[in-house]
Amino acid sequence: MSAALWLLLSSVALLALTFFLYPLGIALRAAHWPRPWATRAWQPRVSVLMAVHNGDSELESKLDHLLQHDYPAELMELVVVSDGSSDGTAAILRRRAGERLRVRVIESRGGKSAALAEALQLASGDVLVFCDLRQRLEPGAVQALCDALGGGELAVAGGSLRFRPGPSGSASVGVYWRFESWLRRNEALSGSVVGVSGALYALRRSDLPEIPAGLVLDDLYVPLKVAERGGRIGLVDAAIAWDLPAPSAGVEAARKRRTLAGNWQLLARWPALLLPFAHPLWWRFLCHKVLRLLIPFFLLGALVGNSLLALDGEPAWLALLACQLAGHLAGLAALTMPALRRLLPLRLAAAVWELNLYAVLGLWDHLRGSRSHLWQTTPLGAAGERP
C-alpha cells in the first residue's frame, strides 16, 4: 500500500469512527443494553456555587432567580465569588450578602477554578451545585439533581442545557448542540457521559476532587476524576438550564476557542488519559473528545492523500478529489455568506468548517500560553431580552 493511499484510508477511517461508528455504537448500546439509574426523593442541604467576573448587568436578576428557586429555602444557600471584577459586581455582592448568600470578593483575577476553590471554603452544603451566571434554571432543577444523586448510583448528576430561540451569527450552534446533546444522552444511558455542562451539575461534597488552579474546564475535569474512582456520571433531563445563543459569531468563536483550548490543556495536564484502559472512560474520552480535536488534521490528511493519488490521472481519484474540494468550498462559502445556510447541506458544511477552525485556533491558543482560564461574561443586553 502506498503512503498516499494509507494516509487517505486512515484519515477517512478516523473520520468515520468519530462521526459515525462511535455515535452509532453508543446509540445501539443505549437502545438495547440500557443502564437506567435509580432515583430517590432526597432533600439534603445544598450549596449553589457560582464564579462571576464583570457580571453586574445580570447579577441582580440571577441572584433573585436562584434565591427564589423552588428548592426549600432553609436547605439551600448561594455562594458567589467575584473574580477580579472591575465593574459593579463586588458592590452588588457586598450589599446583598446575608444568611442565604455568602460572598467573597477577590481583587485580582485568578480564573474560574481559583474562584470555585474560594467558594468551597464558604460552602456548608452536603451537595454542591455548580452553575454559571448566564443561564436560568427551570423550576425543580435542583430537586431533580438531588433525587438523581439520592438513588445512590450516580456520583455526578449533570443538568440539561437547552437554548431558547435567539439571534446568533454562528453556523454551528444549532447543528453542533443537537448532535452533542443526543450523544451525551446516549452515553449517560449506556454508562457514563464523559463531561457535563458547567451551566448546571451537582455532586456530593465528599466526592469532589481538588480542582487545580488555572483549570479551564472544571465540568470536564471533575467528572473524569470522579469516574476515575469508579463513580458514574449521568445526565438528568428534568434538571434544565436555559441559555440564549451567542449574539454574534465573534462571541461564539471566543467561547468555542476557550473550550477547545481547555481540552488541549486537560490533555497536557493529564496525559495518562491517552493511555489505553488507564481510565474507566478512556475509550469514550478518546472518541468523544480527543478525536474531535484532531478532525482538522484528518480532513487535511484525506485531502493530501487524495491529491497525491490523483496525480496519476486515475478518474476515480480525480472524482473523489473533486467531491472533497466541492465540499470544502461549499462550507467556506456558506460560512462567509449566511444566506446560503438556508439549505441544510450547506448549513452542515459551514458548521464543519467553523468547528474545525475553532479546533485549530484553540490549539494555537493553548500552545501560545493564552490565559483561557480567565473567561469573559457575555452581557445579556448583547444577546437580547431574557425570557
Buried (B, 14 or more C-beta within 10 A) or exposed (E): EEEBBEBBBBBBEBBEBBBEBBBEBBBEBBEEEEBEBEBEEBBBBBBBBBBBBBBBBBBBEBBEBBBEBEBEEEBBBBBBBBBBBEBBBBBBBEEBBEEBBBBBBBEEBBBBBBBBBBBBEBBEBBBBBBBBBBBBBBEBBBBBBBBBBBBEBBBBBBBBBBBEEBEBBBBBBBBBBEBBBEBBBBBBBBBBBBBBBBBBBBBBBEBBBEBBEBBBBBBBBBBBBBBBEEBBBBBBEBBBBBBBBBBBBEBBBBBBBBBBBBBBBBBEEBEEBEEEEEBBBBEBBBBBBBBBBBBBBBBBBBBBBBBBBBEEEEEEBBEBBEEBEEBBEBBBBBBEEBEBBEEEEBBBBBBBBBBBBBBBBBBEBBEEEBEBBBBEBBBBEEBBEBE
